[in-house]
Amino acid sequence: SCSAVPPGIAAAQEEGEGQQQQHLRQEAATREETSVEEAAAAAAAAAAVIYAAAAATASAAEERERIEAEVATAAASSASAASALSVAASATLFKTLKQAAPKEFCCVLDGRVMMDPVRAPNGLVYERSRLVQTLAAN
């Protein structure tokens, strides 16, 4: 036997089902809005991370360029100082050698250490440039 649902109860059931479906639709819409909001927040957070990474990269590049410039300046300064020291050391060494040079290494005409010595027919040794000057003057 089939039992029939009285019309008032059937209407109440339909109304309850309608309310339940409406409630489910609202819940789904709320979840969808929440998902959209969460996605937007995640996108904003990702954009902030990307921006921070870009800023850090730019800052690191600027710092690297600044350090490279300082190193280049220091290297140039060191090279200049080393060159000056080398010239000073060479001058001191040459002066010492000149003072300690044996008499045979010195020009008979001016007493300086010879850089380009030549032996004259008389057997004496002269600095070539000094000998040429002397002969040209006489």
C-alpha positions as CSV (number, residue, x, y, z in Angstrom):
1,S,0.0,0.0,0.0
2,C,1.2,3.4,-0.9
3,S,0.9,6.1,1.7
4,A,0.2,9.5,0.4
5,V,1.8,12.5,1.9
6,P,-0.7,15.1,3.0
7,P,-0.6,18.3,0.9
8,G,0.6,20.5,3.8
9,I,3.4,18.2,4.7
10,A,4.5,17.9,1.0
11,A,4.5,21.7,0.7
12,A,6.6,22.0,3.9
13,Q,9.0,19.4,2.6
14,E,9.4,21.2,-0.7
15,E,9.9,24.5,1.1
16,G,12.5,22.9,3.4
17,E,14.3,21.4,0.4
18,G,14.2,24.7,-1.4
19,Q,15.7,26.4,1.7
20,Q,18.3,23.7,1.9
21,Q,19.2,24.1,-1.7
22,Q,19.3,27.9,-1.3
23,H,21.5,27.5,1.7
24,L,23.8,25.2,-0.2
25,R,24.0,27.7,-3.1
26,Q,24.9,30.5,-0.7
27,E,27.5,28.3,1.0
28,A,29.0,27.5,-2.4
29,A,29.0,31.2,-3.4
30,T,30.7,32.1,-0.1
31,R,33.3,29.4,-0.7
32,E,33.8,30.7,-4.2
33,E,34.2,34.2,-2.9
34,T,36.6,33.0,-0.3
35,S,38.6,31.1,-2.9
36,V,38.8,34.2,-5.1
37,E,39.8,36.3,-2.1
38,E,42.4,33.7,-1.1
39,A,43.7,33.5,-4.7
40,A,43.9,37.3,-4.8
41,A,45.8,37.4,-1.5
42,A,48.2,34.7,-2.7
43,A,48.8,36.6,-5.9
44,A,49.5,39.8,-3.9
45,A,51.9,37.9,-1.7
46,A,53.6,36.4,-4.7
47,A,53.9,39.9,-6.3
48,A,55.4,41.2,-3.0
49,V,57.9,38.4,-2.9
50,I,58.8,39.0,-6.6
51,Y,59.1,42.8,-6.0
52,A,61.3,42.2,-2.9
53,A,63.5,39.7,-4.8
54,A,63.9,42.3,-7.7
55,A,64.8,45.0,-5.2
56,A,67.3,42.8,-3.5
57,T,68.8,41.8,-6.8
58,A,69.1,45.5,-7.8
59,S,70.5,46.3,-4.5
60,A,73.0,43.5,-4.7
61,A,74.0,44.6,-8.2
62,E,74.5,48.1,-7.0
63,E,76.6,46.9,-4.0
64,R,78.7,44.6,-6.4
65,E,79.3,47.6,-8.7
66,R,80.3,49.8,-5.7
67,I,82.7,47.1,-4.4
68,E,84.2,46.6,-7.9
69,A,84.8,50.3,-8.1
70,E,86.5,50.4,-4.7
71,V,88.6,47.4,-5.6
72,A,89.6,49.0,-8.9
73,T,90.5,52.3,-7.1
74,A,92.5,50.4,-4.5
75,A,94.3,48.3,-7.2
76,A,95.2,51.5,-9.1
77,S,96.4,53.1,-6.0
78,S,98.4,50.1,-5.0
79,A,99.9,49.8,-8.5
80,S,100.8,53.5,-8.4
81,A,102.3,53.1,-5.0
82,A,104.2,50.0,-6.0
83,S,105.4,51.8,-9.1
84,A,106.6,54.7,-7.1
85,L,108.3,52.4,-4.6
86,S,109.9,50.5,-7.5
87,V,111.3,53.7,-9.0
88,A,112.6,54.9,-5.6
89,A,114.2,51.5,-5.0
90,S,115.7,51.5,-8.4
91,A,117.1,55.0,-7.9
92,T,118.6,54.0,-4.6
93,L,120.0,50.8,-6.0
94,F,121.6,52.7,-8.9
95,K,123.0,55.3,-6.6
96,T,124.5,52.6,-4.4
97,L,126.0,50.8,-7.4
98,K,127.3,54.1,-8.8
99,Q,129.1,54.9,-5.5
100,A,130.4,51.3,-5.1
101,A,131.4,50.8,-8.8
102,P,135.0,49.9,-9.4
103,K,137.1,52.6,-11.1
104,E,137.3,50.5,-14.3
105,F,133.5,50.9,-14.8
106,C,133.7,54.7,-14.6
107,C,134.3,57.0,-17.6
108,V,137.8,58.7,-17.5
109,L,136.3,62.0,-18.7
110,D,133.5,62.5,-16.1
111,G,133.8,59.7,-13.5
112,R,130.3,58.4,-14.0
113,V,129.4,54.8,-14.3
114,M,129.5,53.8,-18.0
115,M,126.3,52.5,-19.6
116,D,127.7,52.2,-23.2
117,P,131.5,51.9,-22.8
118,V,133.9,52.1,-25.8
119,R,137.7,51.5,-25.8
120,A,139.7,54.2,-27.5
121,P,143.0,53.4,-29.5
122,N,145.0,54.7,-26.5
123,G,143.5,51.8,-24.4
124,L,141.3,53.9,-22.2
125,V,137.6,53.2,-21.8
126,Y,135.0,56.0,-22.2
127,E,131.3,56.5,-22.1
128,R,130.3,56.6,-25.8
129,S,128.0,59.7,-25.5
130,R,130.6,61.6,-23.4
131,L,133.4,60.8,-25.8
132,V,131.3,62.0,-28.8
133,Q,130.5,65.2,-27.0
134,T,134.1,65.8,-26.1
135,L,135.4,65.1,-29.6
136,A,132.6,67.3,-31.1
137,A,133.6,70.2,-28.8
138,N,137.3,70.0,-29.8
